[in-house]
Structure formats: structure tokens, C-alpha cells
Amino acid sequence: MKYASGPRLPILLWLLSRAVLLLYTFKVVFVPGPDVTVDVSVIYQGWYDVLRGGTYPLDDVTWQYPPAAAFAILSPGLLPFLGYAHAFFVLAFLCDAVVFGLLMYAGRQPGKSHAGAWVWVIGLPLLGPTAYSRYDVMVTAVAVTALLAGVRNPRTMGVLTGVGALLKVWPVLLLLGMARGRAALRSWTAAAASGAAVLLACVLAAPGALAFLTFQRDRGTEVESLGSLVFHVARYVGAWEGEVRLNYGSVEFLGPYVPLVSKAALALSVLALGWLVLWRLKAREFGTTTLSDAAFAAVLLFTTTSRVISPQYMLWLVGLAAVCLVWRASRMRRPAVLVLVATGVTFLEFPLWFSHVVSSDTLGLALLFVRNGLLVAASLIACRRLWLQTVTEPRLRAAGARIPAQATHRDGALLNS
């Protein structure tokens, strides 16, 4: 896959695609399907009013976010000359611009390219207006900044990661790929310190900062998740008598065997964590690409195995894939392409044809099998390539220095296979 070497084309396409997104969010143009921007003007603005009153949304089970998410919800207040929703969309656009600018700047440096910027230019608009209608673009901007800073300044990355984890938890996974030794100690210590400081400030500022833990615990199996395919197929053949309804802020399956499938999803996430810990213990080399590659693989695993795969989660993966491809030496190109395709399919299943997903009809089943299948494939390929580059190949190279030449030849054949 080749990309234009000059900066003009990606800049032009970024401007055009973002202009279209802003026109939609400002309701100048429309696309088929439900209006996804209504969550900003109704749900987010409702939380904004509660937070301004000095408390977290204690009576709203849809508030399932870490306490620093309040900063994102309150941020439109920085633009009082705009209405809440319009201010939110403008801030989302600015965060998008920051990510794009950082990726373009990084791509100019030796050993890097603008491939990462291209992934962001293409990937974000593939999600449609959802990209600017959730605060995930803000969290992704923090994560991208942290990863780009991490190679040279682990402490800065740690600070940003700690803040990001208090915005939406998943950025804590960025720390997995930090090289052992002083770099890891600096980044992890800084992350713990910044996270603790933000958490303490939120707890002291308003009651209910930790209420999200209870609300998140009670979530079930959402209709777009990997585990939901069990119920979609069962409904399709008439073998399940449960129901689909809005529950804890998302459309979920309710009925027989749902708790069992939800527990199975949690078990898969625990297995994913176990594999990541094993990789961390076994890894022999931490190269310049390991930090971003490991973060991408980790977030892929937890997104794919989650009980909930909301459309905006794809923004996380697009952002991390973009950082990976900034490095010419990264082996995450194929998983990155799979994520881009999965993002486009996600736009088809939500919002365009979400009614088919909820109905578990043929089209809805096909969309979910394709999207979730792409995520599974991307996860497996990313993990395999990460393991090969940091565990298998260094071990074979080390063995090659100690064994006869004919054995080295066989090892070389294995490396190239």
C-alpha cells in the first residue's frame, strides 16, 4: 500500500472530509439513518447541566465513564458564544486537527512517513458523524500525543496516559509496550502520579466521582459485540425468546443465557490480559515500533472481546493504527488496513442500517459477521506479528550466534516463512 509522499494531498483531503462532517453536525446536510448528533444535545448537555451544579450524574445509569470525563463534557463551556452542541463539534474538530497535525509532523522525520496521517485522514470520516458526536476523539487525541511523545520522553507519555486513563480507562494499555528499565519506571510512575492527582481532584470537587463503577458493572451484552452473534443467530433461526431493548445506555440483549455470554466475554478479556502479561515477560527486544505496536494490539484485543463494541470505539483503533504506521518499520500495516475496512462497515451497521442489526435479519447478521470478523482477524495478526518481532526473532538470532552455520540457515528460513 503506497501513499503520496507530499503533504498537500492529505491536507486537502483532510480539509474536504472534515468540512463534510461539520456540515452534517451543524445540520446543513444529512445522511440516511438516525441522527447520531442528538446524543450531544440531549445526553451530553444533560450531564453538563448536572456537572455545573456541582455533582456527578448520580441518578443516571448511562453515566459510565471515569471521573475526568467530566472535563470533556464541560469543555463546550470554553466557547460560550456557541450553543452547547455546536461548541462540542468545534472542539471535536480541533482535537481531530491536533491529531492530524502531529501525525503529519512526525511523518517528516527520518525513519517515518506520512502513512500514519493517511490512516487518520481516511479512517475518521469512515465512521461518519459519530466521529464528532462522541468525546472519544478527545481521548484519542490524548493517546496519540502520548504515544508520539513516548519514544523520547517516557515521563511525558506517562503523565498523558494517566490523564487519558481517567478520561476513558483504555489509554492505560499504552504503557504495556514501554521498554523495560528506567523508561518503564519513569512512564509508569508518572502515569500513576498524574492519574492519582486527577482522581483526587475529581473526588474532592464533586460527589459521585466513582459512581460509574457500579453502572459499568451492570451492563450486559450489547447488540454489536462479538458475543451478541450467538443471540443474533439464535433469533434468526427462531431458537431464542429474549428481547432487544435500550438498557444502561446501549441497545442490549436481555433474556436467557445473556449473563452466561457476558461472563464468557469477560473471560476472553481476562485471557487477553493474560496473553499480554505473558508477552511482556517473554519479550526480548523493545524496538522503536514496539511501544505503538503493543498499544495497538492490546486495545484491539480488549475492544474485540468486550461485552460492548460501540461504533466510537473504532476511533481508538484508527488513532493507534495511525501512530503505528508513522514508523516505516512497523509490521502493523495489514491489521491497520483491516481496522480501516472494519470502520467503514461500522458506519454501515450504525447508523445507516442499525434497524437491521436490531432485527437480527440477514443484512444485520452479515454486517456484524464482517465487522467483528475483521476485528478478530486484525487482533490475531497484530498479536502474532508483535510476538514474532519481539520474542521469536530475537531468540532465533541469539541462538544463531551459538549454533552451527547449517542450523542458522534453517532458522533464517523460518524467519522468512
C-alpha positions as CSV (number, residue, x, y, z in Angstrom):
1,M,0.0,0.0,0.0
2,K,1.6,3.3,-1.1
3,Y,0.9,6.8,0.0
4,A,1.7,10.1,-1.6
5,S,4.9,11.5,-0.3
6,G,4.0,15.1,-0.4
7,P,1.9,16.8,2.3
8,R,-0.5,18.7,0.0
9,L,-2.9,15.8,-0.9
10,P,-3.5,14.6,2.7
11,I,-4.1,18.1,3.8
12,L,-6.6,18.8,1.1
13,L,-8.5,15.6,1.7
14,W,-8.5,16.2,5.4
15,L,-10.0,19.7,4.9
16,L,-12.6,18.4,2.5
17,S,-13.7,15.4,4.6
18,R,-13.9,17.4,7.8
19,A,-15.9,20.1,6.1
20,V,-18.5,17.5,5.2
21,L,-18.5,16.2,8.8
22,L,-19.0,19.7,10.2
23,L,-21.8,20.4,7.7
24,Y,-23.6,17.3,8.9
25,T,-23.1,18.0,12.6
26,F,-24.3,21.6,12.1
27,K,-27.3,20.1,10.2
28,V,-26.6,21.7,6.9
29,V,-26.5,18.3,5.1
30,F,-28.0,15.0,6.1
31,V,-27.3,11.3,5.7
32,P,-29.8,8.4,5.9
33,G,-30.4,6.8,9.3
34,P,-31.0,8.2,12.8
35,D,-29.5,11.5,13.8
36,V,-26.4,10.5,16.0
37,T,-25.7,14.1,17.0
38,V,-28.8,14.1,19.2
39,D,-26.7,12.4,22.0
40,V,-24.7,15.6,22.3
41,S,-27.6,18.0,22.5
42,V,-29.6,15.7,24.8
43,I,-27.4,13.3,26.8
44,Y,-24.1,15.3,27.0
45,Q,-25.9,18.6,27.6
46,G,-28.0,17.0,30.3
47,W,-24.8,15.8,32.0
48,Y,-23.3,19.3,31.5
49,D,-26.1,20.9,33.4
50,V,-25.8,18.3,36.3
51,L,-22.0,18.7,36.5
52,R,-22.3,22.5,36.5
53,G,-24.5,22.0,39.6
54,G,-21.5,20.6,41.5
55,T,-22.2,16.8,41.3
56,Y,-21.8,13.9,39.1
57,P,-24.9,12.3,37.5
58,L,-25.6,10.1,40.5
59,D,-29.1,9.1,39.3
60,D,-28.2,8.4,35.7
61,V,-27.1,4.8,34.9
62,T,-25.9,5.9,31.5
63,W,-23.0,7.8,33.2
64,Q,-20.4,5.0,32.9
65,Y,-17.2,7.0,32.5
66,P,-14.2,7.7,34.7
67,P,-14.4,11.0,36.6
68,A,-12.1,13.0,34.3
69,A,-14.8,12.5,31.5
70,A,-16.5,15.5,33.3
71,F,-13.8,17.7,31.7
72,A,-14.8,16.6,28.2
73,I,-18.4,17.1,29.0
74,L,-17.8,20.5,30.4
75,S,-15.4,21.6,27.7
76,P,-18.0,23.3,25.4
77,G,-18.3,25.9,28.2
78,L,-15.0,27.2,26.8
79,L,-16.9,28.5,23.8
80,P,-19.9,30.3,25.4
81,F,-20.6,32.2,22.2
82,L,-21.8,28.9,20.6
83,G,-24.6,26.6,21.7
84,Y,-23.5,23.5,23.6
85,A,-23.8,21.1,20.7
86,H,-22.1,23.4,18.2
87,A,-19.3,24.1,20.7
88,F,-18.8,20.4,21.2
89,F,-18.5,19.7,17.5
90,V,-16.0,22.5,17.1
91,L,-13.8,21.1,19.9
92,A,-14.0,17.6,18.4
93,F,-12.9,19.1,15.1
94,L,-10.0,20.9,16.9
95,C,-8.9,17.6,18.5
96,D,-9.1,15.9,15.1
97,A,-6.9,18.7,13.7
98,V,-4.3,18.2,16.5
99,V,-4.0,14.5,15.8
100,F,-3.6,15.2,12.1
101,G,-1.0,17.9,12.6
102,L,1.0,15.7,15.0
103,L,1.0,12.8,12.6
104,M,2.0,15.0,9.7
105,Y,4.8,16.5,11.7
106,A,6.0,13.1,12.9
107,G,5.9,11.7,9.3
108,R,8.6,14.2,8.2
109,Q,11.3,12.7,10.5
110,P,13.9,10.1,9.5
111,G,12.6,6.5,9.6
112,K,9.0,7.7,9.4
113,S,6.4,8.5,6.8
114,H,3.0,10.1,6.2
115,A,1.3,6.7,6.1
116,G,0.0,7.3,9.6
117,A,-1.5,10.7,8.7
118,W,-3.2,8.9,5.7
119,V,-4.7,6.4,8.1
120,W,-6.2,9.2,10.2
121,V,-7.4,11.2,7.1
122,I,-9.2,8.1,5.8
123,G,-10.3,6.4,9.0
124,L,-12.1,9.1,11.0
125,P,-14.6,10.1,8.3
126,L,-15.3,6.4,7.6
127,L,-17.1,6.4,10.9
128,G,-19.4,9.2,9.7
129,P,-20.9,11.8,12.0
130,T,-20.4,9.6,15.0
131,A,-16.7,10.6,15.0
132,Y,-17.6,14.2,16.1
133,S,-20.7,13.2,18.2
134,R,-18.8,11.4,21.0
135,Y,-15.9,12.6,23.2
136,D,-13.8,9.6,22.1
137,V,-12.0,11.8,19.6
138,M,-10.7,13.9,22.5
139,V,-9.5,10.8,24.3
140,T,-7.8,9.5,21.1
141,A,-6.0,12.8,20.7
142,V,-4.5,12.4,24.2
143,A,-3.5,8.8,23.4
144,V,-1.9,9.7,20.1
145,T,0.0,12.6,21.7
146,A,1.2,10.2,24.4
147,L,2.5,7.5,22.1
148,L,4.3,10.0,19.8
149,A,6.0,11.5,22.8
150,G,6.8,8.2,24.5
151,V,9.8,7.1,22.5
152,R,11.9,10.2,23.5
153,N,10.1,11.3,26.7
154,P,8.6,8.4,28.8
155,R,7.7,10.8,31.6
156,T,5.6,13.0,29.4
157,M,3.9,9.9,28.0
158,G,3.2,8.7,31.5
159,V,1.5,11.9,32.5
160,L,-0.7,12.0,29.4
161,T,-1.5,8.3,29.8
162,G,-2.6,8.8,33.4
163,V,-4.9,11.6,32.4
164,G,-6.2,9.6,29.5
165,A,-7.0,6.6,31.7
166,L,-9.1,8.9,33.9
167,L,-10.9,10.1,30.8
168,K,-11.8,6.6,29.5
169,V,-9.7,3.8,31.0
170,W,-8.3,2.2,27.8
171,P,-5.3,4.6,27.4
172,V,-3.6,2.8,30.4
173,L,-2.9,0.0,27.9
174,L,-0.4,2.3,26.1
175,L,2.1,1.6,28.9
176,L,2.4,-2.1,28.1
177,G,5.0,-1.6,25.3
178,M,7.3,0.7,27.2
179,A,10.9,-0.7,27.2
180,R,12.0,-2.3,30.5
181,G,14.2,-0.5,32.8
182,R,14.4,3.3,33.5
183,A,12.0,4.2,30.7
184,A,9.2,1.9,32.1
185,L,9.8,3.1,35.6
186,R,9.6,6.8,34.6
187,S,6.4,6.4,32.5
188,W,4.6,4.1,34.9
189,T,5.4,6.3,37.9
190,A,4.4,9.5,36.0
191,A,1.1,7.8,34.9
192,A,0.3,6.7,38.5
193,A,1.1,10.1,39.9
194,S,-0.9,12.1,37.3
195,G,-3.8,9.6,37.5
196,A,-3.9,9.8,41.2
197,A,-3.8,13.6,41.2
198,V,-6.7,13.9,38.7
199,L,-8.7,11.3,40.6
200,L,-8.2,13.1,43.9
201,A,-9.2,16.4,42.3
202,C,-12.4,14.9,40.9
203,V,-13.3,13.2,44.1
204,L,-12.8,16.4,46.1
205,A,-14.5,18.6,43.6
206,A,-17.9,16.8,43.4
207,P,-19.7,13.8,44.9
208,G,-20.3,10.7,42.8
209,A,-16.9,10.6,41.0
210,L,-16.8,6.8,41.4
211,A,-20.4,6.1,40.7
212,F,-19.5,4.9,37.2
213,L,-18.0,1.7,38.6
214,T,-21.5,0.4,39.6
215,F,-23.2,1.5,36.4
216,Q,-20.5,-0.1,34.2
217,R,-20.6,-3.4,36.2
218,D,-24.3,-3.9,35.4
219,R,-24.0,-3.7,31.7
220,G,-25.0,-6.7,29.6
221,T,-24.3,-8.0,26.1
222,E,-24.6,-5.2,23.6
223,V,-26.1,-6.0,20.1
224,E,-22.9,-5.0,18.2
225,S,-20.5,-7.1,20.3
226,L,-18.7,-10.3,19.3
227,G,-20.7,-12.3,21.9
228,S,-24.0,-10.9,20.5
229,L,-23.6,-13.0,17.4
230,V,-24.8,-16.0,19.5
231,F,-28.1,-14.4,20.1
232,H,-28.4,-12.9,16.6
233,V,-28.1,-16.3,15.0
234,A,-30.4,-17.9,17.6
235,R,-33.0,-15.2,16.9
236,Y,-32.6,-15.6,13.1
237,V,-33.4,-19.3,13.3
238,G,-36.1,-18.8,16.0
239,A,-34.3,-20.6,18.8
240,W,-34.2,-17.7,21.4
241,E,-37.0,-15.9,23.1
242,G,-35.3,-13.0,24.7
243,E,-35.6,-9.4,23.7
244,V,-33.6,-6.4,22.5
245,R,-34.0,-3.0,24.2
246,L,-32.2,0.1,25.4
247,N,-30.5,-0.9,28.7
248,Y,-27.8,1.0,30.6
249,G,-27.3,3.4,27.7
250,S,-26.9,0.9,24.9
251,V,-29.1,-1.5,22.9
252,E,-28.6,-4.9,24.6
253,F,-29.9,-8.4,24.6
254,L,-32.0,-9.4,27.6
255,G,-33.2,-12.9,28.3
256,P,-32.0,-16.5,28.7
257,Y,-28.2,-17.2,28.6
258,V,-27.3,-13.5,28.4
259,P,-25.4,-13.5,31.7
260,L,-23.5,-16.6,30.6
261,V,-22.4,-15.0,27.3
262,S,-21.5,-11.8,29.2
263,K,-19.3,-13.8,31.6
264,A,-17.7,-15.6,28.6
265,A,-16.8,-12.2,27.1
266,L,-15.2,-11.2,30.4
267,A,-13.3,-14.5,30.5
268,L,-12.0,-13.7,27.0
269,S,-10.8,-10.3,28.2
270,V,-9.0,-11.9,31.1
271,L,-7.3,-14.3,28.7
272,A,-6.3,-11.4,26.5
273,L,-4.8,-9.7,29.6
274,G,-3.0,-13.0,30.4
275,W,-1.5,-13.1,26.9
276,L,-0.3,-9.5,27.1
277,V,1.3,-10.2,30.5
278,L,3.0,-13.3,29.1
279,W,4.2,-11.3,26.0
280,R,5.6,-8.6,28.3
281,L,7.5,-11.3,30.3
282,K,8.8,-13.1,27.2
283,A,9.7,-10.1,25.0
284,R,13.4,-9.8,24.4
285,E,13.6,-6.7,22.3
286,F,11.8,-3.4,22.6
287,G,12.4,-1.5,19.4
288,T,11.3,1.9,18.2
289,T,8.0,0.5,17.0
290,T,7.2,-1.8,20.0
291,L,5.5,1.0,22.0
292,S,2.9,1.8,19.4
293,D,2.6,-1.8,18.1
294,A,1.9,-3.2,21.6
295,A,-0.6,-0.5,22.4
296,F,-2.5,-1.2,19.1
297,A,-2.5,-5.0,19.7
298,A,-3.7,-4.5,23.3
299,V,-6.5,-2.2,22.5
300,L,-7.6,-4.4,19.6
301,L,-7.8,-7.4,22.0
302,F,-9.9,-5.6,24.6
303,T,-12.1,-4.0,22.1
304,T,-12.8,-7.2,20.3
305,T,-13.5,-9.2,23.4
306,S,-15.6,-6.5,25.1
307,R,-19.3,-7.0,26.0
308,V,-19.8,-3.7,24.3
309,I,-18.4,-2.6,20.9
310,S,-19.8,0.9,20.4
311,P,-19.1,2.5,17.0
312,Q,-16.9,5.2,18.5
313,Y,-14.5,2.5,19.8
314,M,-13.2,2.3,16.2
315,L,-11.8,5.8,16.7
316,W,-9.4,4.4,19.3
317,L,-8.2,1.8,16.8
318,V,-7.8,4.2,13.9
319,G,-5.8,6.6,16.0
320,L,-3.4,3.8,17.3
321,A,-3.1,2.3,13.9
322,A,-2.1,5.7,12.6
323,V,0.7,6.0,15.1
324,C,1.9,2.5,14.2
325,L,2.2,3.4,10.5
326,V,4.1,6.6,11.2
327,W,7.0,4.2,11.6
328,R,8.2,2.7,8.3
329,A,9.5,-0.4,10.2
330,S,6.1,-1.1,11.7
331,R,4.6,-4.5,10.8
332,M,1.0,-3.4,11.6
333,R,0.1,-2.4,8.1
334,R,-2.2,-5.3,7.5
335,P,-4.1,-5.0,10.8
336,A,-4.3,-1.3,10.2
337,V,-6.0,-1.9,6.8
338,L,-8.4,-4.4,8.4
339,V,-9.3,-1.8,11.0
340,L,-10.0,0.8,8.3
341,V,-12.3,-1.6,6.5
342,A,-14.0,-2.5,9.8
343,T,-14.6,1.2,10.5
344,G,-16.3,1.6,7.1
345,V,-18.5,-1.4,7.8
346,T,-19.3,0.0,11.3
347,F,-20.7,3.1,9.6
348,L,-23.0,0.8,7.6
349,E,-24.3,-1.0,10.6
350,F,-24.6,2.2,12.6
351,P,-26.3,4.4,11.9
352,L,-27.3,3.5,8.3
353,W,-28.7,0.1,8.8
354,F,-28.9,-0.2,12.5
355,S,-32.5,-1.3,12.3
356,H,-31.4,-4.4,10.5
357,V,-28.9,-5.2,13.3
358,V,-31.5,-4.8,16.0
359,S,-33.9,-7.0,14.0
360,S,-31.2,-9.7,13.5
361,D,-32.1,-10.1,9.9
362,T,-29.9,-11.3,7.0
363,L,-28.4,-7.9,6.3
364,G,-27.8,-7.1,10.0
365,L,-26.1,-10.5,10.5
366,A,-23.9,-10.1,7.5
367,L,-22.7,-6.7,8.7
368,L,-21.9,-7.9,12.2
369,F,-20.1,-11.0,11.0
370,V,-18.0,-9.0,8.6
371,R,-17.2,-6.2,11.0
372,N,-16.5,-8.4,14.0
373,G,-14.6,-10.9,11.8
374,L,-12.3,-8.2,10.6
375,L,-11.6,-7.2,14.2
376,V,-10.8,-10.8,15.2
377,A,-8.5,-11.1,12.2
378,A,-6.8,-7.8,13.0
379,S,-6.3,-8.8,16.6
380,L,-4.8,-12.2,15.8
381,I,-2.5,-10.8,13.1
382,A,-1.3,-7.9,15.3
383,C,-0.6,-10.2,18.2
384,R,1.3,-12.7,16.1
385,R,3.4,-10.0,14.5
386,L,4.2,-8.4,17.8
387,W,5.2,-11.8,19.2
388,L,7.4,-12.7,16.2
389,Q,9.2,-9.3,16.2
390,T,9.9,-9.1,19.9
391,V,10.1,-12.7,21.1
392,T,10.6,-15.3,18.4
393,E,13.0,-13.5,16.1
394,P,15.3,-12.1,18.8
395,R,15.5,-15.6,20.3
396,L,16.4,-17.2,17.0
397,R,19.0,-14.5,16.3
398,A,20.6,-15.2,19.7
399,A,20.5,-18.9,19.1
400,G,22.1,-18.3,15.6
401,A,25.2,-16.9,17.3
402,R,25.8,-20.1,19.2
403,I,24.8,-22.9,16.8
404,P,26.4,-24.3,13.6
405,A,26.0,-22.4,10.3
406,Q,23.7,-25.1,8.8
407,A,21.3,-24.6,11.7
408,T,21.5,-20.8,11.3
409,H,20.4,-21.4,7.7
410,R,17.3,-23.3,8.9
411,D,16.5,-20.5,11.4
412,G,16.7,-17.9,8.6
413,A,14.3,-19.9,6.5
414,L,11.9,-20.0,9.5
415,L,12.2,-16.2,10.0
416,N,11.3,-15.6,6.3
417,S,8.4,-18.0,6.3
